[in-house]
């Protein structure tokens, strides 16, 4: 959004099925959050799908909150139905 803040977007995080549940996704997400802070970002935005329950729980545990009706942004991602933001 053009609101004067410095936004970053996380576009895609995935782990191979054989290594899921070992903390790899969390480590990558925490590294991305730290890098966002390092470059002076104000917030991080991501989109996901409600069917991806484990991913959504991970984002929530790392502090991302769901945008509510009226806060949602236009999206180019047809399969995404959840938008989340982490304020830094």
C-alpha positions as CSV (number, residue, x, y, z in Angstrom):
1,X,0.0,0.0,0.0
2,X,1.0,3.6,-0.5
3,X,0.7,4.6,3.1
4,X,4.2,6.0,3.6
5,X,5.4,2.8,5.4
6,X,8.2,0.5,4.3
7,X,6.4,-2.8,3.5
8,X,8.0,-6.1,2.6
9,X,6.1,-9.1,1.3
10,X,6.8,-12.8,1.9
11,X,5.7,-14.5,-1.3
12,X,6.4,-18.2,-0.8
13,X,7.7,-20.5,1.9
14,X,7.7,-24.2,1.5
15,X,9.5,-27.2,2.9
16,X,9.9,-30.6,1.4
17,X,7.4,-33.1,2.9
18,X,10.2,-35.2,4.4
19,X,11.5,-32.4,6.5
20,X,8.3,-30.7,7.6
21,X,7.7,-30.5,11.4
22,X,11.4,-30.0,12.1
23,X,11.4,-26.2,12.5
24,X,12.9,-25.4,9.1
25,X,9.9,-23.2,8.1
26,X,10.1,-21.4,11.4
27,X,13.8,-20.8,11.1
28,X,13.4,-19.4,7.6
29,X,10.5,-17.2,8.7
30,X,12.4,-15.9,11.7
31,X,15.4,-15.1,9.4
32,X,13.2,-13.2,7.0
33,X,11.7,-11.2,9.8
34,X,15.1,-10.3,11.1
35,X,16.3,-9.3,7.7
36,X,13.2,-7.1,7.3
37,X,14.1,-5.3,10.6
38,X,17.7,-5.0,9.4
39,X,16.6,-3.1,6.2
40,X,14.3,-0.9,8.2
41,X,10.9,-2.3,7.2
42,X,7.9,-1.2,9.1
43,X,5.8,-4.2,8.4
44,X,5.6,-7.5,6.5
45,X,2.6,-8.7,4.5
46,X,1.8,-12.1,3.3
47,X,-1.0,-14.0,1.8
48,X,-1.9,-17.7,2.2
49,X,-4.8,-20.1,1.9
50,X,-7.0,-21.2,4.8
51,X,-6.4,-24.8,3.8
52,X,-2.8,-24.5,4.8
53,X,-3.4,-24.9,8.5
54,X,0.2,-25.5,9.6
55,X,1.5,-22.5,7.7
56,X,-1.2,-20.3,9.1
57,X,-0.4,-21.5,12.7
58,X,3.3,-20.8,12.1
59,X,2.6,-17.2,10.9
60,X,0.3,-16.6,13.9
61,X,3.0,-18.0,16.3
62,X,5.5,-15.6,14.8
63,X,3.2,-12.6,15.4
64,X,1.3,-12.2,12.1
65,X,-2.3,-11.1,12.5
66,X,-5.2,-11.6,10.0
67,X,-6.5,-8.6,8.1
68,X,-10.2,-8.2,8.7
69,X,-12.9,-7.4,6.2
70,X,-12.4,-3.8,5.2
71,X,-8.7,-4.1,5.7
72,X,-8.0,-6.5,2.8
73,X,-5.9,-5.3,-0.1
74,X,-6.4,-6.1,-3.8
75,X,-4.5,-9.3,-4.6
76,X,-3.0,-10.9,-7.7
77,X,-3.0,-14.3,-6.1
78,X,-6.0,-16.3,-7.1
79,X,-5.5,-19.1,-4.6
80,X,-4.9,-16.9,-1.5
81,X,-7.9,-16.2,0.7
82,X,-6.1,-15.0,3.9
83,X,-4.0,-11.9,4.3
84,X,-1.7,-11.4,7.3
85,X,0.5,-8.6,8.6
86,X,3.4,-8.4,11.1
87,X,4.1,-5.0,12.5
88,X,7.8,-4.5,13.1
